[in-house]
């Protein structure tokens, strides 16, 4: 069973649309939307393991120019 998470992303001013477009190109990202509020983009991602998910966020998502901060929220099935 794959693990899923929402990745809440803060960007530099005026970079949200560009960041969302780039995030959508990452393997494992199923959606990325521009939003209003304390975060600028929210992405949904999936990976085989929590370690793989963490590696995706650190090595792929956080490397996108214009991102200033991320918060990864794993999905739990209660």
For each residue, the residues with C-beta under 8 A, 3 or more apart:
1:
2: 46 47 48
3: 46 47 48 49 50 53 74 75
4: 44 45 46 74 75
5: 44 45 53 57 72 73 74 75
6: 42 43 44 45 72 73 75
7: 42 43 44 45 57 61 70 71 72 73
8: 39 41 42 70 71 72 73
9: 19 23 39 40 41 42 43 61 67 69 70 71
10: 38 39 40 67 68 69 70
11: 15 16 19 40 41 66 67 68
12: 15 66 68
13:
14:
15: 11 12 18 19 40 65 66 67
16: 11 19 20 34 40 41
17: 20 21 34
18: 15 21 22 66
19: 9 11 15 16 22 23 40 41 64 66 67
20: 16 17 23 24 32 33 34 41 43
21: 17 18 24 25 32
22: 18 19 25 26 64
23: 9 19 20 26 29 32 41 43 61 64
24: 20 21 29 31 32
25: 21 22 29
26: 22 23 29 45 56 60 61
27:
28: 45 46 47 52 53 56
29: 23 24 25 26 32 43 44 45 61
30: 44 45 46
31: 24 43 44
32: 20 21 23 24 29 41 42 43 44
33: 20 41 42 43
34: 16 17 20 40 41
35: 39 40 41 42
36:
37:
38: 10
39: 8 9 10 35 42 71
40: 9 10 11 15 16 19 34 35
41: 8 9 11 16 19 20 23 32 33 34 35
42: 6 7 8 9 32 33 35 39
43: 6 7 9 20 23 29 31 32 33 61
44: 4 5 6 7 29 30 31 32
45: 4 5 6 7 26 28 29 30 53 56 57 61
46: 2 3 4 28 30 53
47: 2 3 28 50 52 53 55 56
48: 2 3 52
49: 3 52 53
50: 3 47 53 54 74
51: 54 55
52: 28 47 48 49 55 56
53: 3 5 28 45 46 47 49 50 56 57 72 74
54: 50 51 57 58 72
55: 47 51 52 58 59
56: 26 28 45 47 52 53 59 60 61
57: 5 7 45 53 54 60 61 62 70 72
58: 54 55 61 62
59: 55 56 62 63
60: 26 56 57 63 64
61: 7 9 23 26 29 43 45 56 57 58 64 67 70
62: 57 58 59 67 70
63: 59 60
64: 19 22 23 60 61 67
65: 15
66: 11 12 15 18 19
67: 9 10 11 15 19 61 62 64 70
68: 10 11 12
69: 9 10
70: 7 8 9 10 57 61 62 67
71: 7 8 9 39
72: 5 6 7 8 53 54 57
73: 5 6 7 8
74: 3 4 5 50 53
75: 3 4 5 6
76:
77:
78:
